[in-house]
Amino acid sequence: DKKSEYYKNFLKMPQTKVRVLTGVTPAAVDVMGNRVLILNNGKEPSVLSIINPEIARSFTSFFNSLWNIAKE
């Protein structure tokens, strides 16, 4: 949601690009090396952390596919 503080905070981060896909998921996914974080910034924020190189590669591939169709 472009109106959320979560989105606005990402826009302020140096060396960070943000794109939006509407209707896909309310969660965010971060991939850092072999770690995948799945974040929910709802009324009760939560995070799921997965450390697995195969899953990280899969999410990276999935991310790249979505990034290419997302809007700036």
C-alpha positions in Angstrom: 0.0 0.0 0.0 1.7 3.2 -1.2 -0.1 5.2 1.6 1.4 3.0 4.4 4.2 4.1 6.7 5.9 0.8 5.8 6.1 1.8 2.1 7.1 5.4 2.9 10.0 4.1 5.1 11.3 2.0 2.3 11.4 5.0 0.0 13.6 6.8 2.4 16.3 4.0 2.6 19.4 4.7 0.6 20.3 2.2 -2.2 16.7 0.9 -2.1 14.3 0.6 -5.0 10.6 -0.1 -4.4 8.0 -1.4 -6.8 4.4 -2.3 -6.1 2.2 -5.3 -7.2 -1.4 -4.9 -6.3 -3.5 -7.9 -5.3 -0.6 -10.3 -5.0 0.0 -10.6 -1.2 0.0 -8.4 1.8 3.3 -9.9 2.9 6.9 -8.8 2.0 9.7 -11.1 1.2 13.4 -10.3 1.8 16.2 -12.6 0.6 19.7 -12.2 2.1 22.2 -14.8 1.2 20.7 -18.2 2.3 18.1 -16.6 4.5 14.5 -15.8 3.5 12.3 -13.5 5.6 8.6 -13.4 5.0 7.1 -10.4 6.8 3.6 -9.4 7.6 3.2 -5.8 8.7 -0.5 -6.0 9.7 -2.2 -5.3 13.0 0.0 -8.1 14.5 3.3 -7.9 12.7 5.2 -11.2 12.3 8.1 -12.6 10.5 9.1 -16.1 9.3 12.8 -16.8 8.8 14.0 -19.7 6.7 17.7 -20.5 6.3 18.0 -22.8 3.3 20.1 -22.2 0.1 17.6 -23.9 -2.2 14.6 -22.0 -0.9 16.6 -18.7 -1.0 17.4 -19.4 -4.7 13.8 -20.2 -5.4 12.5 -17.0 -3.8 15.2 -15.0 -5.6 14.0 -16.4 -8.9 10.3 -15.7 -7.9 11.3 -12.2 -6.8 13.0 -11.4 -10.1 10.0 -12.6 -12.1 7.7 -10.4 -10.0 10.1 -7.4 -10.1 10.0 -7.4 -13.9 6.2 -7.0 -14.0 5.8 -4.6 -10.9 5.2 -0.9 -11.3 7.5 1.8 -9.9 
